[in-house]
């Protein structure tokens, strides 16, 4: 399952800022790719899993490291 390094809050803010600047510059694909490197908060991962499905999370390229840390690796298969 997804294994990504954790980010500090400052790194998350910096990455979000860079993604916003890419979007403002017209690089929406680059912006989306960069924003998906920020760990998805576990509560959002849980809601997305319940409402949209695990395939959306796994195939969408989301950083699920915080959800895995909170819920365990079986979160992806339950």
Secondary structure by P-SEA (a helix, b strand, c coil): cbbbbbbcaaaaaaaaaaaaaaaaacaaaaaaaaaaaccccaaaaaaaaacccaaaaaaccccaaaaaaacccccccc
